[in-house]
Amino acid sequence: MSQPDQPSGTADIPARATAGYISEYGEPPAGRWAAPGRVNLIGEHTDYNDGFVLPFALPQQTVVAATGTGEPGWTVWSEQSGERIEFDLDDVSEPGRVKGWGAYVAGTVWALRDAGFDVPGARMAIASDVPLGAGLSSSAALESAVLTALADLGGLDLPVDDRPGLAQRAENRYVGIPSGIMDQSASIRCQGGHALFLDCRTLAVEQIPFDLDSAGLTILVVDSRAPHQHVTGEYRARRAACEEGARSLGVPALRDVPIDELDAALARLDDPMIQRRVRHIVTENQRVLDTVELLRAGRVREIGPLLTASHVSMRDDFEITVAEVDVAVEAALAAGAYGARMTGGGFGGCVLALVDTERVEAVATAVADAYAERGFTAPHSWPVLPTPGAHRLP
């Protein structure tokens, strides 16, 4: 029987970052800063359509142990790769000079400098248990942790509300990945016991109570072990289809198509594929709004059908699921989950399921058994509750 377990070493990540720093630099760090990964409770591909999303922060985190040097230049060691890289002012003078995982660190320095901040030179050591390639925003966690550390070390006058945009700019402009602002917003602005209701047009946020523990509920995250990839161009193709739909309907973004006018809007579109993409975005935005209303009223279990409807829409209208995530959703529902859906950009990644806490092990086992029957690589499942965003550790 498969038992759910949190990715290994979660409680040890700060200690591992500290130990790595001492090993690399021969002295303790001046401080440690953590930023979490995230799952999106509901609202997929709505961000770049000026819509609504509802993520929450995970217990899994990236920790940066760091010390300011008082000199321009940055040295970074990564526990995961075992590499130690150095970059200077020339490397952050323009995007793309640093490659690989170091680009996320250098990009954060570049974004801060480009915004006019005097970024302190620093020595850093990084440890993380945010799974890579699972759609849980490991890159945003890294950017957010580094940004938070540098802002504190340099005493930068940088309001929290402005930080996600800078972290996103690092990823978009320096690294070259066209991500929306949801990931960085969740990693920086989430609060424990809440989901972050984000309007991706205005960037207004509301902390929505999501007290699973007192309701006897848990979110079970299932890493499908299907590679989470956008390299095939499918992500860009979905975005282009949404933009074409908005142009054809004469609206700034699909967020501007009211749900009660959806049928009429679809009738104006000639391409069945564009119709499907538009239908997903418009109905998904409404599902976010409906979920927020239920959570405000404390009716947590009742969001389950909305989660499942979101998955069906991603599968049939947006066409971004794969067999592994579909099987995980079906098995979780059959084992008693109130709702389940893929989370993230699609084509792999993770599934989340809303379950009674006492049923967590049974649901995880049911998913593992379903995978075994189909010969899939065994999934990795673990329970999560909403946690705080980026912060300095004691």
TAWOSUL-V291328 format. One record per residue. N is the residue number from 1. RES is the residue in one letter. PHI is phi in radians with two decimals (999 if undefined). Layout:
BEGIN
N_RES_PHI + N_RES_PHI
END
This chain:
BEGIN
1_M_999 + 2_S_-1.54 + 3_Q_-1.87 + 4_P_-1.18 + 5_D_-2.56 + 6_Q_-1.19 + 7_P_-0.85 + 8_S_-1.02 + 9_G_1.49 + 10_T_-0.89 + 11_A_-1.18 + 12_D_-1.68 + 13_I_-1.03 + 14_P_-1.03 + 15_A_-1.13 + 16_R_-1.22 + 17_A_-1.11 + 18_T_-1.12 + 19_A_-1.09 + 20_G_-1.12 + 21_Y_-1.10 + 22_I_-1.09 + 23_S_-1.11 + 24_E_-1.39 + 25_Y_-2.03 + 26_G_1.40 + 27_E_-2.74 + 28_P_-1.20 + 29_P_-1.31 + 30_A_-1.27 + 31_G_-3.02 + 32_R_-2.34 + 33_W_-2.27 + 34_A_-2.14 + 35_A_-2.45 + 36_P_-1.57 + 37_G_-1.29 + 38_R_-2.55 + 39_V_-2.09 + 40_N_-1.68 + 41_L_-1.03 + 42_I_-2.88 + 43_G_1.94 + 44_E_-1.82 + 45_H_1.16 + 46_T_-1.46 + 47_D_-1.11 + 48_Y_-1.41 + 49_N_-1.81 + 50_D_1.07 + 51_G_-1.70 + 52_F_-2.10 + 53_V_-2.40 + 54_L_-2.50 + 55_P_-1.49 + 56_F_-2.46 + 57_A_-1.47 + 58_L_-1.58 + 59_P_-1.15 + 60_Q_-1.19 + 61_Q_-2.55 + 62_T_-1.88 + 63_V_-2.03 + 64_V_-1.96 + 65_A_-1.64 + 66_A_-2.62 + 67_T_-2.49 + 68_G_-1.27 + 69_T_-1.86 + 70_G_1.34 + 71_E_-2.28 + 72_P_-1.19 + 73_G_2.40 + 74_W_-2.42 + 75_T_-2.14 + 76_V_-2.37 + 77_W_-1.99 + 78_S_-1.99 + 79_E_-1.05 + 80_Q_-1.14 + 81_S_-1.59 + 82_G_1.33 + 83_E_-1.54 + 84_R_-2.16 + 85_I_-2.07 + 86_E_-2.27 + 87_F_-2.55 + 88_D_-2.17 + 89_L_-1.07 + 90_D_-1.09 + 91_D_-1.22 + 92_V_-1.92 + 93_S_-1.39 + 94_E_-2.71 + 95_P_-1.09 + 96_G_1.56 + 97_R_-1.28 + 98_V_-1.85 + 99_K_-1.94 + 100_G_1.19 + 101_W_-1.10 + 102_G_-1.13 + 103_A_-1.11 + 104_Y_-1.21 + 105_V_-1.30 + 106_A_-1.09 + 107_G_-1.11 + 108_T_-1.16 + 109_V_-1.08 + 110_W_-1.02 + 111_A_-1.10 + 112_L_-1.13 + 113_R_-1.14 + 114_D_-1.13 + 115_A_-1.49 + 116_G_1.72 + 117_F_-1.57 + 118_D_-1.51 + 119_V_-1.41 + 120_P_-1.24 + 121_G_-1.13 + 122_A_-2.75 + 123_R_-1.85 + 124_M_-2.37 + 125_A_-2.29 + 126_I_-2.12 + 127_A_-2.33 + 128_S_-2.70 + 129_D_-2.16 + 130_V_-1.34 + 131_P_-1.03 + 132_L_-1.43 + 133_G_1.21 + 134_A_-1.91 + 135_G_1.36 + 136_L_-1.90 + 137_S_1.14 + 138_S_-1.12 + 139_S_-1.19 + 140_A_-1.13 + 141_A_-1.09 + 142_L_-1.13 + 143_E_-1.03 + 144_S_-1.20 + 145_A_-1.16 + 146_V_-1.12 + 147_L_-1.07 + 148_T_-1.13 + 149_A_-1.11 + 150_L_-1.17 + 151_A_-1.09 + 152_D_-1.25 + 153_L_-1.09 + 154_G_-1.65 + 155_G_1.00 + 156_L_-1.29 + 157_D_-1.43 + 158_L_-2.32 + 159_P_-0.99 + 160_V_-0.99 + 161_D_-1.09 + 162_D_-1.57 + 163_R_-1.25 + 164_P_-1.01 + 165_G_-1.11 + 166_L_-1.23 + 167_A_-1.13 + 168_Q_-1.11 + 169_R_-1.08 + 170_A_-1.02 + 171_E_-1.28 + 172_N_-1.23 + 173_R_-1.57 + 174_Y_-1.48 + 175_V_-1.39 + 176_G_1.62 + 177_I_-1.85 + 178_P_-1.45 + 179_S_-1.39 + 180_G_-1.39 + 181_I_-1.63 + 182_M_-1.05 + 183_D_-1.06 + 184_Q_-1.19 + 185_S_-1.09 + 186_A_-1.15 + 187_S_-1.13 + 188_I_-1.72 + 189_R_-1.82 + 190_C_-1.14 + 191_Q_-2.08 + 192_G_-1.05 + 193_G_1.27 + 194_H_-2.40 + 195_A_-1.82 + 196_L_-1.75 + 197_F_-1.48 + 198_L_-2.03 + 199_D_-1.54 + 200_C_-1.32 + 201_R_-1.55 + 202_T_-1.60 + 203_L_1.15 + 204_A_-1.20 + 205_V_-2.22 + 206_E_-2.42 + 207_Q_-1.46 + 208_I_-1.75 + 209_P_-0.96 + 210_F_-2.49 + 211_D_-1.51 + 212_L_-1.14 + 213_D_-1.02 + 214_S_-1.22 + 215_A_-1.56 + 216_G_1.26 + 217_L_-2.09 + 218_T_-2.52 + 219_I_-1.62 + 220_L_-1.65 + 221_V_-1.68 + 222_V_-2.08 + 223_D_-1.37 + 224_S_-1.19 + 225_R_1.13 + 226_A_-1.47 + 227_P_-0.92 + 228_H_-1.61 + 229_Q_-2.30 + 230_H_-2.00 + 231_V_-1.18 + 232_T_-1.30 + 233_G_1.55 + 234_E_-1.13 + 235_Y_-1.07 + 236_R_-1.12 + 237_A_-1.13 + 238_R_-1.16 + 239_R_-1.11 + 240_A_-1.11 + 241_A_-1.13 + 242_C_-1.14 + 243_E_-1.13 + 244_E_-1.14 + 245_G_-1.07 + 246_A_-1.11 + 247_R_-1.08 + 248_S_-1.12 + 249_L_-1.58 + 250_G_1.23 + 251_V_-2.11 + 252_P_-1.04 + 253_A_-2.75 + 254_L_-1.15 + 255_R_-1.00 + 256_D_-1.53 + 257_V_-1.61 + 258_P_-1.14 + 259_I_-1.07 + 260_D_-1.38 + 261_E_-1.97 + 262_L_-1.10 + 263_D_-1.02 + 264_A_-1.15 + 265_A_-1.14 + 266_L_-1.09 + 267_A_-1.14 + 268_R_-1.52 + 269_L_-1.79 + 270_D_-1.53 + 271_D_-1.55 + 272_P_-1.03 + 273_M_-1.17 + 274_I_-1.10 + 275_Q_-1.02 + 276_R_-1.12 + 277_R_-1.10 + 278_V_-1.11 + 279_R_-1.06 + 280_H_-1.06 + 281_I_-1.11 + 282_V_-1.15 + 283_T_-1.26 + 284_E_-1.18 + 285_N_-1.01 + 286_Q_-1.15 + 287_R_-1.12 + 288_V_-1.07 + 289_L_-1.05 + 290_D_-1.17 + 291_T_-1.12 + 292_V_-1.04 + 293_E_-1.09 + 294_L_-1.14 + 295_L_-1.19 + 296_R_-1.03 + 297_A_-1.53 + 298_G_1.32 + 299_R_-1.71 + 300_V_-1.17 + 301_R_-1.04 + 302_E_-1.30 + 303_I_-1.37 + 304_G_-0.89 + 305_P_-1.05 + 306_L_-1.19 + 307_L_-1.07 + 308_T_-1.15 + 309_A_-1.08 + 310_S_-1.07 + 311_H_-1.12 + 312_V_-1.03 + 313_S_-1.16 + 314_M_-1.13 + 315_R_-1.27 + 316_D_-1.65 + 317_D_-1.68 + 318_F_-1.64 + 319_E_0.95 + 320_I_-2.17 + 321_T_-1.63 + 322_V_-2.26 + 323_A_-0.99 + 324_E_-1.08 + 325_V_-1.26 + 326_D_-1.09 + 327_V_-1.13 + 328_A_-1.07 + 329_V_-1.10 + 330_E_-1.07 + 331_A_-1.19 + 332_A_-1.10 + 333_L_-1.12 + 334_A_-1.12 + 335_A_-1.57 + 336_G_1.96 + 337_A_-1.11 + 338_Y_-1.27 + 339_G_-2.98 + 340_A_-2.71 + 341_R_-2.80 + 342_M_-1.19 + 343_T_-2.19 + 344_G_1.87 + 345_G_-1.22 + 346_G_1.96 + 347_F_1.06 + 348_G_2.23 + 349_G_1.56 + 350_C_-2.00 + 351_V_-2.05 + 352_L_-2.07 + 353_A_-2.34 + 354_L_-1.60 + 355_V_-2.38 + 356_D_-1.09 + 357_T_-0.97 + 358_E_-1.23 + 359_R_-1.81 + 360_V_-1.00 + 361_E_-1.11 + 362_A_-1.13 + 363_V_-1.20 + 364_A_-1.05 + 365_T_-1.16 + 366_A_-1.09 + 367_V_-1.15 + 368_A_-1.08 + 369_D_-1.13 + 370_A_-1.13 + 371_Y_-1.13 + 372_A_-1.07 + 373_E_-1.09 + 374_R_-1.74 + 375_G_1.31 + 376_F_-1.36 + 377_T_-1.04 + 378_A_-1.00 + 379_P_-1.34 + 380_H_-2.11 + 381_S_-2.11 + 382_W_-2.71 + 383_P_-1.46 + 384_V_-2.42 + 385_L_-2.23 + 386_P_-1.12 + 387_T_-2.17 + 388_P_-1.25 + 389_G_-1.39 + 390_A_-0.98 + 391_H_-2.86 + 392_R_-1.44 + 393_L_-1.49 + 394_P_-1.07
END
